[in-house]
Amino acid sequence: MGVTTGAWATADPPARAAQVRAWTMLPDHASVNWHEDGAAHVAAALLDRGIGIEAGVYSGTTAPQRFLDWPESHRVLRVLAEITETAPRTALRAAAGLLDELESATAPILALGDRVQAGAADGAADSDLPYAS
């Protein structure tokens, strides 16, 4: 079972980390959004508790570099490459760019939104976004 540690649940990073440390029932894993302030602090609390981490990395943000700069990035279960662009052509470019940015990640990478209709009006076919491992 997995849970979120998103800022939308508790805005203050130290408070989120304190909540993780206070959990009495532990999940198998928790997601950490690397575009949010305090991601490394929250992730450290998870690792201290022996909880696996899913690293949420948004396109169009500083999240890829923040995640890769974290000394414990090699300890996450997987990276969720989350494409935030909504226009098909931009989303495809963003996905390719994000996967390039995450090339040095050691955990498996799951590209969310694995099928994108790349402009049916101009005759382009569906495109598969790659999964990296």
All heavy atoms as an XYZ file, in Angstrom:
972
protein
N       0.843     -1.165      0.000
C       0.000      0.000      0.000
C       0.893      1.235      0.000
O       1.905      1.288      0.694
C      -0.884      0.006      1.242
C      -1.736      1.251      1.310
S      -2.774      1.360      2.781
C      -1.581      1.727      4.029
N       0.514      2.231     -0.783
C       1.258      3.473     -0.851
C       0.398      4.654     -0.450
O      -0.830      4.616     -0.561
N       1.062      5.708      0.012
C       0.382      6.933      0.431
C       1.111      8.134     -0.148
O       2.219      8.013     -0.665
C       0.307      7.045      1.972
C      -0.493      5.889      2.566
C       1.695      7.108      2.587
N       0.495      9.295     -0.014
C       1.104     10.526     -0.480
C       1.763     11.275      0.663
O       1.394     11.095      1.826
C       0.066     11.440     -1.160
O       0.753     12.571     -1.725
C      -0.972     11.949     -0.166
N       2.736     12.090      0.320
C       3.287     13.059      1.262
C       3.192     14.450      0.653
O       3.942     15.343      1.013
C       4.758     12.750      1.618
O       5.552     12.863      0.419
C       4.907     11.370      2.226
N       2.276     14.623     -0.291
C       2.149     15.867     -1.028
C       1.872     17.080     -0.156
O       1.216     16.983      0.886
N       2.362     18.220     -0.613
C       2.171     19.478      0.107
C       0.698     19.824      0.243
O       0.314     20.543      1.161
C       2.919     20.600     -0.599
N      -0.140     19.319     -0.647
C      -1.575     19.603     -0.551
C      -2.156     18.979      0.717
O      -3.175     19.426      1.230
C      -2.320     19.111     -1.798
C      -2.150     17.647     -2.057
C      -1.203     17.042     -2.845
C      -2.918     16.588     -1.488
N      -1.342     15.683     -2.802
C      -2.397     15.364     -1.975
C      -4.006     16.531     -0.629
C      -2.919     14.132     -1.636
C      -4.517     15.289     -0.288
C      -3.973     14.117     -0.793
N      -1.505     17.927      1.262
C      -1.984     17.279      2.489
C      -1.557     18.072      3.724
O      -2.353     18.270      4.639
C      -1.461     15.848      2.569
N      -0.313     18.501      3.750
C       0.232     19.350      4.817
C       1.285     20.236      4.167
O       2.284     19.729      3.654
C       0.878     18.506      5.946
O      -0.114     17.654      6.501
C       1.455     19.381      7.036
N       1.079     21.535      4.193
C       1.939     22.459      3.447
C       3.356     22.576      4.003
O       4.306     22.710      3.242
C       1.291     23.842      3.391
N       3.521     22.505      5.291
C       4.814     22.743      5.926
C       5.693     21.487      5.880
O       5.325     20.462      6.472
C       4.583     23.178      7.381
C       5.867     23.460      8.111
O       6.634     24.324      7.646
O       6.114     22.800      9.143
N       6.863     21.544      5.196
C       7.709     20.348      5.081
C       8.136     19.744      6.422
O       8.054     18.518      6.581
C       8.916     20.825      4.264
C       8.401     21.976      3.480
C       7.386     22.648      4.377
N       8.596     20.532      7.397
C       8.946     19.907      8.678
C       7.742     19.222      9.347
O       7.893     18.172      9.973
C       9.469     21.071      9.529
C       9.992     22.052      8.525
C       9.026     21.939      7.373
N       6.552     19.790      9.181
C       5.347     19.161      9.746
C       5.052     17.847      9.032
O       4.678     16.859      9.675
C       4.151     20.104      9.646
N       5.249     17.807      7.692
C       5.049     16.554      6.956
C       6.018     15.493      7.439
O       5.658     14.342      7.665
C       5.208     16.774      5.446
C       4.010     17.414      4.807
C       3.964     17.247      3.294
N       5.178     17.488      2.555
C       5.556     18.662      2.069
N       4.818     19.731      2.262
N       6.659     18.770      1.378
N       7.295     15.872      7.606
C       8.295     14.917      8.077
C       7.949     14.433      9.485
O       8.088     13.240      9.791
C       9.684     15.546      8.049
N       7.475     15.324     10.329
C       7.082     14.933     11.693
C       5.903     13.966     11.657
O       5.850     13.011     12.442
C       6.729     16.174     12.513
N       4.970     14.189     10.740
C       3.841     13.269     10.606
C       4.324     11.885     10.194
O       3.854     10.873     10.718
C       2.823     13.812      9.599
C       2.049     14.993     10.129
C       1.171     15.633      9.069
O       1.420     15.522      7.876
N       0.141     16.334      9.521
N       5.263     11.831      9.257
C       5.825     10.543      8.832
C       6.451      9.841     10.030
O       6.239      8.642     10.237
C       6.870     10.742      7.704
C       7.692      9.481      7.481
C       6.189     11.186      6.414
N       7.191     10.585     10.835
C       7.858      9.985     11.999
C       6.865      9.518     13.059
O       7.191      8.669     13.877
C       8.853     10.979     12.578
C      10.070     11.164     11.694
C      11.157     12.020     12.334
N      12.264     12.150     11.420
C      12.457     13.188     10.610
N      11.611     14.205     10.623
N      13.486     13.226      9.798
N       5.644     10.063     13.018
C       4.628      9.713     14.015
C       3.684      8.601     13.548
O       2.866      8.123     14.341
C       3.817     10.962     14.374
N       3.776      8.204     12.280
C       2.885      7.157     11.793
C       3.019      5.900     12.648
O       4.129      5.465     12.953
C       3.188      6.817     10.343
C       2.773      7.859      9.341
C       1.927      8.898      9.530
C       3.206      7.922      7.979
N       1.799      9.628      8.375
C       2.573      9.049      7.407
C       4.053      7.163      7.187
C       2.766      9.415      6.082
C       4.247      7.529      5.873
C       3.603      8.638      5.331
N       1.886      5.324     13.013
C       1.910      4.087     13.797
C       1.738      2.860     12.915
O       2.161      1.772     13.281
C       0.812      4.104     14.880
O      -0.452      4.296     14.249
C       1.075      5.202     15.895
N       1.105      3.012     11.782
C       1.009      1.944     10.773
C       1.772      2.429      9.548
O       1.475      3.505      9.022
C      -0.449      1.661     10.425
C      -1.224      1.069     11.587
S      -2.856      0.502     11.095
C      -2.439     -0.814      9.990
N       2.735      1.650      9.130
C       3.597      2.085      8.041
C       3.140      1.538      6.693
O       2.852      0.349      6.575
C       5.038      1.646      8.305
C       5.662      2.163      9.601
C       7.100      1.689      9.700
C       5.576      3.673      9.690
N       3.121      2.412      5.684
C       2.820      1.940      4.331
C       4.052      1.252      3.740
O       5.162      1.373      4.264
C       2.510      3.238      3.582
C       3.365      4.253      4.281
C       3.367      3.842      5.732
N       3.838      0.553      2.637
C       4.967     -0.052      1.918
C       5.839      1.027      1.277
O       7.057      0.908      1.227
C       4.462     -0.995      0.815
C       3.669     -2.154      1.387
O       4.119     -2.747      2.382
O       2.603     -2.456      0.837
N       5.166      2.052      0.767
C       5.886      3.152      0.122
C       5.053      4.426      0.212
O       3.859      4.383      0.510
C       6.227      2.815     -1.339
C       5.030      2.704     -2.223
N       4.311      1.526     -2.341
C       4.403      3.606     -3.013
C       3.309      1.721     -3.186
N       3.341      2.977     -3.604
N       5.720      5.531     -0.075
C       5.041      6.827     -0.105
C       5.625      7.635     -1.258
O       6.799      7.491     -1.598
C       5.234      7.579      1.212
N       4.799      8.465     -1.858
C       5.277      9.315     -2.944
C       5.801     10.622     -2.372
O       5.277     11.152     -1.396
C       4.168      9.579     -3.958
O       3.109     10.278     -3.338
N       6.868     11.113     -2.982
C       7.457     12.398     -2.631
C       7.559     13.193     -3.920
O       8.158     12.737     -4.892
C       8.858     12.236     -1.998
C       9.485     13.598     -1.740
C       8.770     11.433     -0.714
N       6.971     14.377     -3.935
C       6.983     15.240     -5.114
C       8.190     16.173     -5.042
O       8.256     17.043     -4.175
C       5.690     16.055     -5.197
C       4.492     15.170     -5.366
O       4.529     14.205     -6.123
N       3.427     15.479     -4.656
N       9.109     15.985     -5.976
C      10.383     16.719     -5.920
C      10.286     18.153     -6.403
O      11.251     18.911     -6.255
C      11.463     15.919     -6.643
C      11.838     14.776     -5.774
C      11.250     13.545     -5.733
C      12.794     14.786     -4.725
N      11.788     12.796     -4.723
C      12.754     13.526     -4.089
C      13.693     15.742     -4.257
C      13.578     13.202     -3.021
C      14.520     15.404     -3.193
C      14.450     14.162     -2.594
N       9.144     18.570     -6.899
C       8.964     19.989     -7.228
C       8.510     20.768     -5.999
O       8.482     21.986     -6.015
C       7.967     20.166     -8.386
C       6.580     19.739     -8.034
N       6.198     18.409     -8.040
C       5.497     20.449     -7.646
C       4.933     18.325     -7.668
N       4.485     19.544     -7.426
N       8.186     20.071     -4.916
C       7.704     20.716     -3.692
C       8.860     21.015     -2.741
O       9.817     20.242     -2.640
C       6.688     19.817     -2.982
C       5.429     19.613     -3.782
C       4.443     18.662     -3.126
O       4.791     17.992     -2.137
O       3.312     18.589     -3.631
N       8.734     22.137     -2.029
C       9.730     22.485     -1.016
C       9.795     21.392      0.044
O       8.772     20.830      0.425
C       9.369     23.814     -0.342
C       9.529     25.003     -1.275
O      10.318     24.903     -2.241
O       8.868     26.027     -1.036
N      10.985     21.098      0.509
C      11.174     20.146      1.588
C      11.140     18.690      1.182
O      11.095     17.809      2.046
N      11.185     18.396     -0.113
C      11.095     17.008     -0.574
C      12.188     16.139      0.051
O      11.912     15.022      0.507
C      11.161     16.939     -2.093
N      13.410     16.624      0.084
C      14.510     15.829      0.640
C      14.294     15.571      2.130
O      14.608     14.481      2.627
C      15.846     16.527      0.399
N      13.767     16.545      2.844
C      13.499     16.410      4.280
C      12.449     15.318      4.525
O      12.611     14.462      5.400
C      13.027     17.770      4.809
C      12.963     17.884      6.288
N      14.073     17.868      7.092
C      11.904     18.014      7.113
C      13.706     17.981      8.347
N      12.392     18.070      8.394
N      11.378     15.351      3.736
C      10.313     14.351      3.865
C      10.836     12.974      3.455
O      10.582     11.973      4.132
C       9.076     14.759      3.034
C       8.034     13.653      3.022
C       8.489     16.065      3.575
N      11.592     12.915      2.362
C      12.142     11.639      1.902
C      13.082     11.033      2.947
O      13.064      9.821      3.164
C      12.866     11.829      0.570
N      13.881     11.862      3.600
C      14.781     11.356      4.643
C      13.987     10.744      5.793
O      14.375      9.692      6.332
C      15.682     12.479      5.151
N      12.881     11.366      6.157
C      12.037     10.822      7.226
C      11.481      9.461      6.819
O      11.419      8.534      7.638
C      10.902     11.790      7.557
N      11.089      9.317      5.558
C      10.591      8.032      5.070
C      11.677      6.961      5.152
O      11.435      5.851      5.630
C      10.067      8.160      3.640
C       8.797      8.996      3.474
C       8.580      9.332      2.009
C       7.596      8.256      4.053
N      12.863      7.282      4.664
C      13.957      6.311      4.709
C      14.294      5.938      6.144
O      14.565      4.766      6.433
C      15.195      6.862      3.997
C      15.111      6.973      2.478
C      16.396      7.581      1.918
C      14.819      5.632      1.836
N      14.265      6.924      7.053
C      14.539      6.642      8.471
C      13.553      5.632      9.045
O      13.895      4.865      9.942
C      14.482      7.927      9.308
C      15.653      8.854      9.061
O      16.647      8.435      8.425
O      15.574     10.024      9.500
N      12.340      5.627      8.520
C      11.301      4.700      8.996
C      11.294      3.391      8.213
O      10.481      2.511      8.469
C       9.916      5.343      8.886
C       9.671      6.607      9.686
C       9.643      6.423     11.194
N       8.860      5.340     11.730
C       7.577      5.391     12.094
N       6.894      6.510     11.959
N       6.971      4.334     12.605
N      12.154      3.261      7.208
C      12.191      2.044      6.403
C      11.081      1.969      5.369
O      10.723      0.882      4.915
N      10.555      3.124      4.984
C       9.450      3.194      4.019
C      10.028      3.476      2.633
O      10.828      4.398      2.458
C       8.446      4.297      4.414
C       7.875      4.012      5.809
C       7.343      4.438      3.373
C       7.107      5.174      6.423
N       9.611      2.703      1.648
C      10.046      2.907      0.271
C       9.536      4.229     -0.280
O       8.517      4.752      0.167
N      10.237      4.738     -1.277
C       9.898      6.043     -1.857
C       9.635      5.909     -3.348
O      10.411      5.303     -4.076
C      11.037      7.053     -1.639
C      11.236      7.304     -0.141
C      10.761      8.365     -2.374
C      12.457      8.127      0.175
N       8.531      6.516     -3.772
C       8.240      6.768     -5.184
C       8.534      8.245     -5.393
O       7.915      9.091     -4.762
C       6.754      6.559     -5.453
C       6.385      5.306     -6.086
C       4.895      5.216     -6.344
O       4.106      6.108     -5.989
O       4.526      4.205     -6.917
N       9.489      8.544     -6.245
C       9.875      9.933     -6.495
C       9.038     10.489     -7.634
O       9.170     10.048     -8.775
C      11.354     10.022     -6.828
N       8.177     11.453     -7.330
C       7.382     12.124     -8.348
C       8.173     13.286     -8.921
O       8.544     14.205     -8.190
N       8.468     13.223    -10.211
C       9.293     14.245    -10.851
C       8.501     14.862    -12.009
O       8.226     14.188    -13.001
C      10.630     13.634    -11.350
C      11.479     14.694    -12.019
C      11.383     12.996    -10.186
N       8.120     16.115    -11.836
C       7.297     16.818    -12.828
C       8.143     17.408    -13.941
O       9.222     17.953    -13.683
C       6.551     17.973    -12.174
C       5.316     17.609    -11.394
C       5.110     16.351    -10.872
C       4.343     18.571    -11.172
C       3.975     16.041    -10.155
C       3.193     18.270    -10.447
C       3.015     17.003     -9.941
O       1.889     16.709     -9.228
N       7.624     17.355    -15.155
C       8.257     18.051    -16.273
C       8.074     19.553    -16.085
O       7.161     20.002    -15.389
C       7.627     17.606    -17.594
O       6.248     17.937    -17.629
N       8.958     20.319    -16.682
C       8.831     21.776    -16.645
C       9.144     22.398    -15.299
O       8.767     23.541    -15.046
N       9.828     21.657    -14.416
C      10.189     22.171    -13.093
C      11.664     21.864    -12.826
O      12.331     21.223    -13.636
C       9.342     21.506    -11.980
O       9.747     20.130    -11.846
C       7.852     21.582    -12.273
N      12.127     22.297    -11.669
C      13.498     21.980    -11.256
C      13.579     20.607    -10.586
O      14.637     20.208    -10.121
C      14.033     23.045    -10.276
O      13.172     23.073     -9.123
C      14.084     24.419    -10.937
N      12.472     19.888    -10.553
C      12.404     18.598     -9.858
C      13.458     17.584    -10.316
O      14.061     16.916     -9.464
C      11.006     18.006     -9.968
N      13.707     17.422    -11.616
C      14.696     16.406    -12.004
C      16.067     16.649    -11.362
O      16.664     15.730    -10.804
C      14.767     16.517    -13.527
C      13.466     17.124    -13.925
C      13.089     18.045    -12.793
N      16.533     17.877    -11.418
C      17.854     18.166    -10.853
C      17.841     18.089     -9.338
O      18.778     17.567     -8.727
C      18.351     19.542    -11.310
C      19.833     19.715    -11.100
C      20.647     18.649    -11.826
O      20.516     18.432    -13.018
N      21.509     17.944    -11.094
N      16.762     18.561     -8.710
C      16.659     18.471     -7.250
C      16.710     17.011     -6.809
O      17.384     16.671     -5.842
C      15.372     19.130     -6.758
C      15.392     20.650     -6.891
C      14.070     21.265     -6.531
N      13.803     21.097     -5.103
C      12.683     21.478     -4.515
N      11.714     22.032     -5.219
N      12.521     21.315     -3.221
N      15.987     16.159     -7.527
C      15.984     14.742     -7.189
C      17.371     14.126     -7.392
O      17.894     13.436     -6.521
C      14.936     13.991     -8.015
C      15.055     12.501     -7.889
C      14.772     11.860     -6.695
C      15.493     11.738     -8.964
C      14.916     10.480     -6.560
C      15.635     10.371     -8.843
C      15.341      9.739     -7.643
N      17.970     14.361     -8.548
C      19.269     13.758     -8.847
C      20.376     14.286     -7.938
O      21.349     13.571     -7.673
C      19.622     13.976    -10.309
C      18.731     13.223    -11.308
C      19.018     13.673    -12.725
C      18.869     11.718    -11.145
N      20.247     15.516     -7.450
C      21.242     16.087     -6.539
C      21.121     15.526     -5.118
O      22.046     15.669     -4.320
C      21.114     17.613     -6.475
C      21.629     18.298     -7.726
O      22.341     17.653     -8.532
O      21.318     19.492     -7.907
N      19.992     14.905     -4.799
C      19.794     14.337     -3.468
C      20.711     13.120     -3.320
O      20.646     12.180     -4.120
C      18.327     13.957     -3.288
C      17.954     13.397     -1.965
C      18.260     13.893     -0.737
C      17.192     12.207     -1.746
N      17.725     13.093      0.240
C      17.064     12.043     -0.346
C      16.589     11.267     -2.581
C      16.368     10.984      0.229
C      15.896     10.220     -2.011
C      15.786     10.079     -0.623
N      21.570     13.082     -2.319
C      22.533     11.986     -2.182
C      21.899     10.597     -2.049
O      22.554      9.597     -2.331
C      23.308     12.340     -0.907
C      23.117     13.793     -0.722
C      21.770     14.119     -1.308
N      20.653     10.513     -1.649
C      19.994      9.220     -1.459
C      19.094      8.830     -2.633
O      18.319      7.871     -2.528
C      19.180      9.235     -0.164
C      19.996      9.550      1.078
C      21.097      8.536      1.352
O      20.877      7.327      1.118
O      22.180      8.947      1.785
N      19.188      9.538     -3.745
C      18.291      9.266     -4.885
C      18.376      7.813     -5.364
O      17.401      7.278     -5.886
C      18.566     10.227     -6.038
O      19.863     10.019     -6.563
N      19.503      7.177     -5.154
C      19.677      5.778     -5.572
C      18.845      4.806     -4.729
O      18.698      3.645     -5.096
C      21.154      5.393     -5.499
C      21.702      5.392     -4.108
N      22.059      6.562     -3.460
C      21.915      4.384     -3.235
C      22.480      6.260     -2.243
N      22.404      4.947     -2.078
N      18.255      5.282     -3.638
C      17.519      4.396     -2.732
C      16.014      4.345     -3.004
O      15.301      3.601     -2.347
C      17.767      4.824     -1.285
C      19.226      4.632     -0.882
C      19.495      5.013      0.547
N      18.719      4.183      1.472
C      18.626      4.451      2.774
N      19.256      5.497      3.290
N      17.907      3.667      3.555
N      15.524      5.121     -3.978
C      14.081      5.116     -4.233
C      13.681      3.845     -4.978
O      14.490      3.230     -5.675
C      13.604      6.367     -4.995
C      13.995      7.645     -4.261
C      14.103      6.391     -6.421
N      12.413      3.471     -4.819
C      11.883      2.288     -5.499
C      11.731      2.512     -6.994
O      12.002      1.636     -7.806
C      10.516      1.914     -4.921
C      10.459      1.577     -3.450
C       9.012      1.419     -3.004
C      11.252      0.303     -3.194
N      11.213      3.694     -7.329
C      10.970      4.044     -8.733
C      10.780      5.547     -8.842
O      10.512      6.223     -7.863
C       9.764      3.302     -9.291
C       8.453      3.665     -8.664
C       7.316      2.722     -9.093
N       6.390      2.530     -7.996
C       6.423      1.530     -7.124
N       7.320      0.597     -7.233
N       5.537      1.448     -6.162
N      10.919      6.023    -10.058
C      10.709      7.434    -10.372
C       9.473      7.533    -11.252
O       9.371      6.824    -12.258
C      11.929      8.031    -11.106
C      11.671      9.476    -11.490
C      13.188      7.912    -10.256
N       8.544      8.378    -10.853
C       7.369      8.646    -11.678
C       7.651      9.911    -12.481
O       7.670     11.006    -11.930
C       6.125      8.843    -10.802
C       5.773      7.687     -9.870
C       4.553      8.049     -9.030
C       5.529      6.424    -10.661
N       7.908      9.751    -13.764
C       8.142     10.886    -14.651
C       6.777     11.436    -15.052
O       6.083     10.830    -15.868
C       8.954     10.453    -15.864
N       6.391     12.535    -14.441
C       5.040     13.058    -14.599
C       5.035     14.242    -15.575
O       5.629     15.274    -15.315
C       4.480     13.466    -13.239
C       4.483     12.277    -12.275
C       3.792     12.554    -10.977
O       2.662     13.071    -11.000
O       4.387     12.247     -9.932
N       4.362     14.036    -16.688
C       4.306     15.035    -17.750
C       3.146     15.979    -17.457
O       1.992     15.554    -17.412
C       4.126     14.365    -19.131
C       5.115     13.203    -19.309
C       4.229     15.392    -20.242
C       6.550     13.524    -19.021
N       3.460     17.253    -17.269
C       2.430     18.221    -16.888
C       1.855     18.980    -18.076
O       0.809     19.609    -17.948
C       2.983     19.222    -15.858
O       4.108     19.894    -16.430
C       3.411     18.504    -14.585
N       2.508     18.922    -19.204
C       2.008     19.592    -20.400
C       0.788     18.846    -20.922
O       0.726     17.626    -20.847
C       3.094     19.668    -21.483
C       4.215     20.630    -21.174
C       5.208     20.127    -20.132
O       5.065     18.974    -19.665
O       6.119     20.875    -19.779
N      -0.164     19.575    -21.473
C      -1.403     18.933    -21.919
C      -1.556     18.882    -23.434
O      -2.290     18.038    -23.937
C      -2.630     19.639    -21.306
O      -2.595     21.023    -21.658
C      -2.639     19.498    -19.787
N      -0.912     19.754    -24.163
C      -0.992     19.711    -25.626
C      -0.144     18.542    -26.128
O       0.995     18.373    -25.686
C      -0.497     21.022    -26.226
N      -0.682     17.716    -27.016
C       0.032     16.506    -27.439
C       1.466     16.724    -27.898
O       2.364     16.023    -27.442
C      -0.837     15.959    -28.571
C      -2.211     16.428    -28.231
C      -2.008     17.804    -27.635
N       1.700     17.675    -28.770
C       3.069     17.867    -29.276
C       4.019     18.333    -28.175
O       5.145     17.877    -28.087
C       3.078     18.829    -30.454
C       2.395     18.236    -31.654
C       2.941     18.808    -32.943
N       2.197     18.308    -34.072
C       2.365     17.107    -34.606
N       3.217     16.269    -34.107
N       1.654     16.749    -35.649
N       3.558     19.255    -27.354
C       4.418     19.725    -26.250
C       4.626     18.618    -25.228
O       5.706     18.514    -24.651
C       3.800     20.923    -25.525
O       2.568     21.277    -26.059
C       4.677     22.112    -25.516
N       3.598     17.812    -24.999
C       3.722     16.726    -24.023
C       4.767     15.707    -24.484
O       5.563     15.226    -23.674
C       2.370     16.054    -23.816
N       4.780     15.397    -25.766
C       5.767     14.451    -26.285
C       7.186     14.997    -26.130
O       8.094     14.280    -25.714
C       5.475     14.118    -27.745
C       4.248     13.249    -27.979
C       3.926     13.168    -29.468
C       4.468     11.861    -27.404
N       7.362     16.275    -26.458
C       8.688     16.896    -26.294
C       9.079     16.944    -24.820
O      10.222     16.677    -24.458
C       8.714     18.298    -26.904
C       8.875     18.304    -28.417
C       9.202     19.687    -28.951
N       8.135     20.649    -28.711
C       7.087     20.836    -29.499
N       6.955     20.125    -30.597
N       6.172     21.730    -29.213
N       8.115     17.286    -23.966
C       8.394     17.353    -22.523
C       8.766     15.983    -21.978
O       9.674     15.854    -21.154
C       7.189     17.916    -21.782
N       8.070     14.949    -22.437
C       8.361     13.592    -21.979
C       9.785     13.182    -22.374
O      10.547     12.673    -21.547
C       7.348     12.609    -22.550
N      10.124     13.427    -23.617
C      11.467     13.080    -24.079
C      12.519     13.868    -23.300
O      13.541     13.313    -22.881
C      11.591     13.350    -25.576
N      12.262     15.152    -23.080
C      13.197     15.988    -22.330
C      13.343     15.528    -20.887
O      14.455     15.475    -20.347
N      12.226     15.191    -20.255
C      12.267     14.744    -18.863
C      13.024     13.429    -18.744
O      13.847     13.250    -17.846
C      10.851     14.621    -18.304
C      10.732     14.199    -16.840
C      11.522     15.122    -15.923
C       9.263     14.149    -16.443
N      12.769     12.501    -19.655
C      13.497     11.232    -19.614
C      14.991     11.441    -19.843
O      15.816     10.776    -19.221
C      12.911     10.243    -20.617
C      11.507      9.745    -20.260
C      10.950      8.890    -21.388
C      11.502      8.995    -18.949
N      15.344     12.395    -20.714
C      16.761     12.721    -20.909
C      17.362     13.269    -19.614
O      18.469     12.897    -19.229
C      16.945     13.749    -22.024
C      16.790     13.154    -23.414
O      16.789     11.911    -23.551
O      16.639     13.950    -24.369
N      16.615     14.162    -18.944
C      17.106     14.746    -17.689
C      17.307     13.677    -16.615
O      18.194     13.795    -15.775
C      16.136     15.802    -17.160
C      16.123     17.096    -17.936
C      15.161     18.087    -17.327
O      15.590     18.842    -16.432
O      13.975     18.078    -17.725
N      16.481     12.655    -16.643
C      16.536     11.602    -15.628
C      17.434     10.433    -16.021
O      17.471      9.414    -15.338
C      15.121     11.085    -15.346
C      14.199     12.059    -14.629
C      12.766     11.551    -14.642
C      14.686     12.323    -13.212
N      18.166     10.584    -17.102
C      18.973      9.486    -17.629
C      19.918      8.880    -16.592
O      20.145      7.671    -16.577
C      19.777      9.967    -18.839
C      20.546      8.882    -19.530
C      21.234      9.370    -20.791
O      21.330     10.594    -20.999
O      21.676      8.513    -21.559
N      20.451      9.678    -15.684
C      21.402      9.148    -14.703
C      20.736      8.546    -13.463
O      21.425      8.043    -12.579
C      22.398     10.235    -14.289
O      21.722     11.271    -13.602
N      19.413      8.570    -13.403
C      18.708      7.950    -12.271
C      18.958      6.453    -12.271
O      18.987      5.823    -13.332
C      17.217      8.243    -12.347
N      19.141      5.882    -11.092
C      19.418      4.452    -11.008
C      18.161      3.622    -10.787
O      18.190      2.413    -10.998
C      20.420      4.159     -9.877
O      19.882      4.642     -8.649
C      21.756      4.833    -10.146
N      17.065      4.245    -10.380
C      15.806      3.523    -10.146
C      15.030      3.408    -11.454
O      15.233      4.201    -12.379
C      14.968      4.271     -9.114
N      14.132      2.425    -11.545
C      13.267      2.341    -12.727
C      12.444      3.618    -12.876
O      12.042      4.224    -11.883
C      12.346      1.153    -12.424
C      13.028      0.391    -11.351
C      13.848      1.375    -10.569
N      12.205      4.011    -14.114
C      11.433      5.220    -14.401
C      10.143      4.824    -15.103
O      10.169      4.127    -16.117
C      12.220      6.195    -15.296
C      13.503      6.628    -14.582
C      11.364      7.415    -15.645
C      14.449      7.407    -15.468
N       9.035      5.275    -14.556
C       7.737      5.057    -15.166
C       7.271      6.390    -15.731
O       7.123      7.362    -14.995
C       6.730      4.554    -14.118
C       5.282      4.430    -14.588
C       5.156      3.414    -15.719
C       4.390      4.039    -13.429
N       7.079      6.448    -17.038
C       6.586      7.670    -17.680
C       5.076      7.635    -17.644
O       4.460      6.788    -18.283
C       7.101      7.772    -19.113
N       4.481      8.517    -16.868
C       3.024      8.551    -16.762
C       2.427      9.155    -18.018
O       2.966     10.101    -18.580
C       2.603      9.350    -15.533
C       3.058      8.773    -14.202
C       2.531      9.612    -13.059
C       2.619      7.335    -14.051
N       1.309      8.631    -18.433
C       0.702      9.073    -19.681
C       1.364      8.355    -20.833
O       1.869      8.974    -21.749
N       1.376      7.019    -20.774
C       2.186      6.255    -21.710
C       1.648      6.229    -23.130
O       2.335      5.796    -24.021
C       2.406      4.833    -21.200
C       1.126      4.045    -21.094
O       0.080      4.625    -20.814
O       1.192      2.831    -21.285
N       0.432      6.692    -23.341
C      -0.052      6.795    -24.718
C      -0.635      8.178    -24.917
O      -1.479      8.620    -24.163
C      -1.091      5.727    -25.022
C      -0.479      4.334    -24.985
C      -1.215      3.273    -25.726
N      -1.641      3.572    -27.061
C      -0.919      3.349    -28.168
N       0.289      2.894    -28.081
N      -1.424      3.586    -29.346
N      -0.134      8.847    -25.932
C      -0.579     10.203    -26.232
C      -0.992     10.251    -27.694
O      -0.255      9.798    -28.561
C       0.569     11.225    -25.983
C       0.140     12.617    -26.395
C       0.998     11.198    -24.523
N      -2.162     10.780    -27.971
C      -2.591     10.973    -29.359
C      -1.854     12.194    -29.891
O      -2.081     13.296    -29.435
C      -4.103     11.208    -29.409
C      -4.623     11.482    -30.800
C      -5.162     10.242    -31.463
O      -5.415      9.254    -30.808
N      -5.343     10.300    -32.749
N      -0.957     11.981    -30.804
C      -0.103     13.064    -31.306
C      -0.713     13.723    -32.531
O      -0.190     13.634    -33.625
C       1.289     12.524    -31.611
N      -1.819     14.380    -32.372
C      -2.378     15.200    -33.431
C      -3.130     14.442    -34.488
O      -2.697     14.377    -35.631
N      -4.258     13.867    -34.149
C      -5.053     13.108    -35.113
C      -5.457     13.971    -36.301
O      -5.587     13.487    -37.412
C      -6.297     12.536    -34.431
N      -5.625     15.259    -36.094
C      -6.060     16.149    -37.177
C      -5.047     16.219    -38.308
O      -5.408     16.412    -39.458
C      -6.326     17.549    -36.623
N      -3.755     16.058    -37.983
C      -2.759     16.138    -39.054
C      -2.275     14.754    -39.491
O      -1.288     14.620    -40.182
C      -1.585     17.025    -38.639
C      -0.795     16.483    -37.467
O      -1.065     15.358    -37.034
O       0.099     17.200    -36.996
N      -2.994     13.699    -39.075
C      -2.680     12.366    -39.546
C      -1.581     11.650    -38.774
O      -1.206     10.540    -39.126
N      -1.058     12.261    -37.714
C      -0.001     11.599    -36.947
C      -0.607     10.440    -36.158
O      -1.741     10.479    -35.725
C       0.649     12.597    -35.994
N       0.170      9.407    -35.976
C      -0.287      8.233    -35.241
C      -0.096      8.396    -33.745
O       0.616      9.287    -33.297
C       0.486      7.007    -35.735
N      -0.731      7.489    -32.994
C      -0.481      7.457    -31.555
C       1.009      7.216    -31.330
O       1.664      6.537    -32.102
C      -1.231      6.302    -30.889
C      -2.715      6.590    -30.740
O      -3.136      7.720    -31.026
O      -3.438      5.669    -30.321
N       1.519      7.796    -30.263
C       2.929      7.629    -29.936
C       3.059      6.991    -28.566
O       2.384      7.396    -27.621
C       3.635      8.988    -29.898
O       3.582      9.574    -31.170
N       3.923      6.013    -28.459
C       4.221      5.410    -27.165
C       5.361      6.171    -26.527
O       6.392      6.375    -27.166
C       4.639      3.948    -27.326
C       3.473      3.049    -27.646
O       2.369      3.335    -27.164
O       3.674      2.077    -28.390
N       5.162      6.605    -25.287
C       6.271      7.209    -24.546
C       7.076      6.057    -23.974
O       6.539      5.073    -23.510
C       5.734      8.094    -23.431
C       4.896      9.278    -23.871
C       4.460     10.092    -22.664
C       5.665     10.155    -24.839
N       8.389      6.190    -24.007
C       9.239      5.077    -23.570
C       9.229      4.918    -22.051
O       9.018      5.856    -21.309
C      10.634      5.491    -24.046
C      10.567      6.976    -24.094
C       9.154      7.327    -24.472
N       9.480      3.692    -21.635
C       9.724      3.400    -20.231
C      11.211      3.126    -20.121
O      11.780      2.395    -20.916
C       8.944      2.150    -19.790
C       7.476      2.407    -19.685
C       6.630      2.202    -20.765
C       6.939      2.884    -18.501
C       5.283      2.436    -20.671
C       5.577      3.120    -18.397
C       4.753      2.893    -19.476
O       3.422      3.142    -19.375
N      11.858      3.721    -19.164
C      13.275      3.476    -18.954
C      13.433      2.568    -17.744
O      12.554      2.488    -16.911
C      14.002      4.808    -18.729
N      14.532      1.921    -17.661
C      14.781      1.091    -16.483
C      16.197      1.281    -16.001
O      17.007      1.871    -16.629
C      14.526     -0.378    -16.785
O      15.336     -0.810    -17.850
